[in-house]
Protein backbone atom coordinates (compact mmCIF):
# COMPACT_ATOMS: atom_id res chain seq x y z
CA UNK A 1 0.00 0.00 0.00
CA UNK A 2 1.35 3.44 -0.92
CA UNK A 3 2.16 5.95 1.81
CA UNK A 4 2.15 9.71 2.06
CA UNK A 5 5.45 10.92 3.52
CA UNK A 6 5.60 14.41 5.01
CA UNK A 7 8.80 15.91 6.36
CA UNK A 8 9.88 19.44 7.29
CA UNK A 9 13.43 20.69 7.75
CA UNK A 10 15.22 24.02 8.15
CA UNK A 11 16.60 24.98 4.74
CA UNK A 12 16.37 27.67 2.13
CA UNK A 13 14.81 27.02 -1.26
CA UNK A 14 18.32 27.50 -2.74
CA UNK A 15 19.73 24.73 -0.49
CA UNK A 16 16.85 22.47 -1.46
CA UNK A 17 17.43 23.19 -5.17
CA UNK A 18 21.16 22.43 -4.88
CA UNK A 19 20.50 19.05 -3.24
CA UNK A 20 17.61 18.27 -5.58
CA UNK A 21 19.81 18.89 -8.62
CA UNK A 22 22.18 16.17 -7.41
CA UNK A 23 19.32 13.78 -6.59
CA UNK A 24 17.71 14.44 -9.99
CA UNK A 25 21.00 13.67 -11.76
CA UNK A 26 20.58 10.06 -10.66
CA UNK A 27 17.88 7.64 -11.71
CA UNK A 28 14.44 8.13 -10.22
CA UNK A 29 14.51 6.73 -6.69
CA UNK A 30 13.18 3.20 -6.39
CA UNK A 31 9.68 3.37 -4.94
CA UNK A 32 9.02 7.10 -5.42
CA UNK A 33 5.65 7.83 -7.00
CA UNK A 34 5.24 11.62 -6.53
CA UNK A 35 7.54 14.28 -5.04
CA UNK A 36 6.54 17.81 -4.02
CA UNK A 37 8.25 20.55 -2.02
CA UNK A 38 7.12 23.90 -0.67
CA UNK A 39 9.12 26.82 0.70
CA UNK A 40 7.81 27.88 4.10
CA UNK A 41 10.26 30.78 4.48
CA UNK A 42 13.30 29.38 6.27
CA UNK A 43 12.19 25.78 6.16
CA UNK A 44 11.01 23.38 3.51
CA UNK A 45 8.14 20.90 3.56
CA UNK A 46 8.37 17.83 1.37
CA UNK A 47 5.25 15.79 0.69
CA UNK A 48 5.85 12.62 -1.27
CA UNK A 49 4.04 9.45 -2.19
CA UNK A 50 6.16 6.30 -1.87
CA UNK A 51 5.39 2.64 -2.45
CA UNK A 52 6.27 1.92 1.19
CA UNK A 53 7.96 3.41 4.27
CA UNK A 54 10.82 0.97 3.72
CA UNK A 55 11.51 2.28 0.20
CA UNK A 56 11.60 5.84 1.54
CA UNK A 57 13.91 4.81 4.41
CA UNK A 58 16.32 3.08 2.02
CA UNK A 59 16.43 6.18 -0.20
CA UNK A 60 16.92 8.50 2.78
CA UNK A 61 19.75 6.41 4.21
CA UNK A 62 21.58 5.37 1.04
CA UNK A 63 21.06 8.33 -1.27
CA UNK A 64 19.53 11.45 0.23
CA UNK A 65 21.53 11.59 3.46
CA UNK A 66 24.93 11.23 1.78
CA UNK A 67 23.98 13.73 -0.95
CA UNK A 68 22.82 16.34 1.57
CA UNK A 69 26.15 15.92 3.39
CA UNK A 70 28.08 16.18 0.12
CA UNK A 71 26.28 19.30 -1.15
CA UNK A 72 25.70 21.20 2.09
CA UNK A 73 28.45 19.80 4.32
CA UNK A 74 28.11 21.02 7.89
CA UNK A 75 25.62 23.64 6.66
CA UNK A 76 22.94 21.01 6.22
CA UNK A 77 20.49 20.53 9.02
CA UNK A 78 18.97 17.30 10.20
CA UNK A 79 15.41 16.86 8.98
CA UNK A 80 12.57 16.18 11.33
CA UNK A 81 11.11 12.72 11.59
CA UNK A 82 9.05 11.80 8.55
CA UNK A 83 5.34 11.26 9.09
CA UNK A 84 3.77 8.34 7.25
CA UNK A 85 0.12 7.97 6.37
CA UNK A 86 -1.21 4.96 4.51
CA UNK A 87 -3.13 5.98 1.41
CA UNK A 88 -6.38 4.49 0.24
CA UNK A 89 -5.95 5.64 -3.39
CA UNK A 90 -3.32 7.30 -5.56
CA UNK A 91 -3.95 8.80 -8.98
CA UNK A 92 -1.27 10.73 -10.81
CA UNK A 93 -2.45 13.17 -13.46
CA UNK A 94 -0.11 15.08 -15.71
CA UNK A 95 -0.73 18.83 -15.83
CA UNK A 96 0.43 21.12 -18.62
C-alpha positions as CSV (number, residue, x, y, z in Angstrom):
1,X,0.0,0.0,0.0
2,X,1.4,3.4,-0.9
3,X,2.2,5.9,1.8
4,X,2.1,9.7,2.1
5,X,5.5,10.9,3.5
6,X,5.6,14.4,5.0
7,X,8.8,15.9,6.4
8,X,9.9,19.4,7.3
9,X,13.4,20.7,7.7
10,X,15.2,24.0,8.2
11,X,16.6,25.0,4.7
12,X,16.4,27.7,2.1
13,X,14.8,27.0,-1.3
14,X,18.3,27.5,-2.7
15,X,19.7,24.7,-0.5
16,X,16.8,22.5,-1.5
17,X,17.4,23.2,-5.2
18,X,21.2,22.4,-4.9
19,X,20.5,19.1,-3.2
20,X,17.6,18.3,-5.6
21,X,19.8,18.9,-8.6
22,X,22.2,16.2,-7.4
23,X,19.3,13.8,-6.6
24,X,17.7,14.4,-10.0
25,X,21.0,13.7,-11.8
26,X,20.6,10.1,-10.7
27,X,17.9,7.6,-11.7
28,X,14.4,8.1,-10.2
29,X,14.5,6.7,-6.7
30,X,13.2,3.2,-6.4
31,X,9.7,3.4,-4.9
32,X,9.0,7.1,-5.4
33,X,5.6,7.8,-7.0
34,X,5.2,11.6,-6.5
35,X,7.5,14.3,-5.0
36,X,6.5,17.8,-4.0
37,X,8.3,20.5,-2.0
38,X,7.1,23.9,-0.7
39,X,9.1,26.8,0.7
40,X,7.8,27.9,4.1
41,X,10.3,30.8,4.5
42,X,13.3,29.4,6.3
43,X,12.2,25.8,6.2
44,X,11.0,23.4,3.5
45,X,8.1,20.9,3.6
46,X,8.4,17.8,1.4
47,X,5.2,15.8,0.7
48,X,5.8,12.6,-1.3
49,X,4.0,9.5,-2.2
50,X,6.2,6.3,-1.9
51,X,5.4,2.6,-2.5
52,X,6.3,1.9,1.2
53,X,8.0,3.4,4.3
54,X,10.8,1.0,3.7
55,X,11.5,2.3,0.2
56,X,11.6,5.8,1.5
57,X,13.9,4.8,4.4
58,X,16.3,3.1,2.0
59,X,16.4,6.2,-0.2
60,X,16.9,8.5,2.8
61,X,19.8,6.4,4.2
62,X,21.6,5.4,1.0
63,X,21.1,8.3,-1.3
64,X,19.5,11.5,0.2
65,X,21.5,11.6,3.5
66,X,24.9,11.2,1.8
67,X,24.0,13.7,-1.0
68,X,22.8,16.3,1.6
69,X,26.2,15.9,3.4
70,X,28.1,16.2,0.1
71,X,26.3,19.3,-1.2
72,X,25.7,21.2,2.1
73,X,28.5,19.8,4.3
74,X,28.1,21.0,7.9
75,X,25.6,23.6,6.7
76,X,22.9,21.0,6.2
77,X,20.5,20.5,9.0
78,X,19.0,17.3,10.2
79,X,15.4,16.9,9.0
80,X,12.6,16.2,11.3
81,X,11.1,12.7,11.6
82,X,9.0,11.8,8.5
83,X,5.3,11.3,9.1
84,X,3.8,8.3,7.3
85,X,0.1,8.0,6.4
86,X,-1.2,5.0,4.5
87,X,-3.1,6.0,1.4
88,X,-6.4,4.5,0.2
89,X,-5.9,5.6,-3.4
90,X,-3.3,7.3,-5.6
91,X,-3.9,8.8,-9.0
92,X,-1.3,10.7,-10.8
93,X,-2.4,13.2,-13.5
94,X,-0.1,15.1,-15.7
95,X,-0.7,18.8,-15.8
96,X,0.4,21.1,-18.6
